[in-house]
Amino acid sequence: MDTNLLSVNVDKAKRRIDKLQKQIDELQWFITCAENYKPISFKGKVIKHYAYQGSILKTFEIIKTDPDFEIGKENIYKAIDITEIIDSKPMDDLHLMVRKIYRINKKNAKGN
């Protein structure tokens, strides 16, 4: 067996493992950040719910039950507002990650 070929394959495997470990670390950070997130505003609630749901529509359905969502009988937020909150300039680390996930989901949806 060619030892050079084996060495190249081992190096590729090590690089792949390093890349996967970085992704695992990023996901663990995201989970910890979402679990410990204490929203202090309506926008923060939207960010936290999207972090858990990964869907604008699912987030909107949850947010509709929030007491801050309604004034009287008139809804003050629409699904597009949820999208605008998520896609706005990040206000913190979780928002930054959520916006990144939203944009990836949006890109993947267009590709289908």
N, C-alpha and C positions, 0 to 999 in steps of 0.2 A: 504494500500500500504506500502511496506517495505521501510522505510526511508533510510536504508543503501544502498539499490539498487539504489534509486534515487540519493543519494549522490555520488555514484561511477559514475553513468552516467553523472552527472553534472561536475564532475572532468574531465572525459574523454572529454567532450564537451569543457571545458575551455582549456585543453591542445591542442585540435585540433584547436581551434580558435587562440590560441597563435602561433601555427605552421603556420597557414594560414596567419596571420598578418605579420609574419617574411618573408614569401614568397612574400607577397604584397609589403612590404618595399624594398625587394631586387629587385623586378621588377621595382618599381618606381625609385630606384637609377640607375638601368641599363638604363632606358629610358632617364632620365635626363643626365646621363653620355654620352650616344650616341648622344643626341641632342646638347650638348655643346662641343662635341669632335671636335677639330680643327687639322686635320692631317697635319703634316709638312713633311711627306715623302710618297713615294709610298706605303710602308708597312702600314702606318697609314691610307691611303685611302682604302686599302684592308680591314683592321680591321673595319673601319666605315661602309663600304658597307655590309660586312658580318653581322654586328650588325643589320642592317636594313633588310637584305634579308634572313639570316639564311640558305643560300644555297651556296655551292661552285660554282655550275654552273651559278646561277643567278648573283653572285658576279663577276664571270669571264666575263659574257656577258657585264656587266656594265663597268668593268675595261678595256675591249678591246677598249672602246671609249676614254679612257684617253690618252692625248698627251704623257705622260711619258711611255705609254705602248709600243710604237713602236720607233724603230730607223730605219729611212729609210722606206723600205717596209717589213722588217723582224721583226716579233713579237719577243720580247725578253722574254716574259713570257708565260707560258702554265698554264692550269688549275691546274696541280700538284704543280706549284710554289705557287699558291694561297693557296692550302692546306698546304704547308710547312710553309708559312708565318703565317697562322692562328694557326697551331699546334706548332709553335716555342716557345721558352722561352718568356713569356709575357714581353712587354716593358712598360706597364702601366696597370691601373686598368681595362679599357675597354677591352684591349687585353686579360687580365686574364679571364674576364667573357665570352668573345667571344670564347676563346679556350675551356672553360668549356662547353658551349653550343654546339660547334662543336663536342666535344668528346661524349656528350650525343646523339646528332643526329646520329653520326657514330655508336654508340653502338646500338641504336634503329633500324637503318637500317639493321644491321647484324641480329638482332632478328626477322626480318620479313620474 
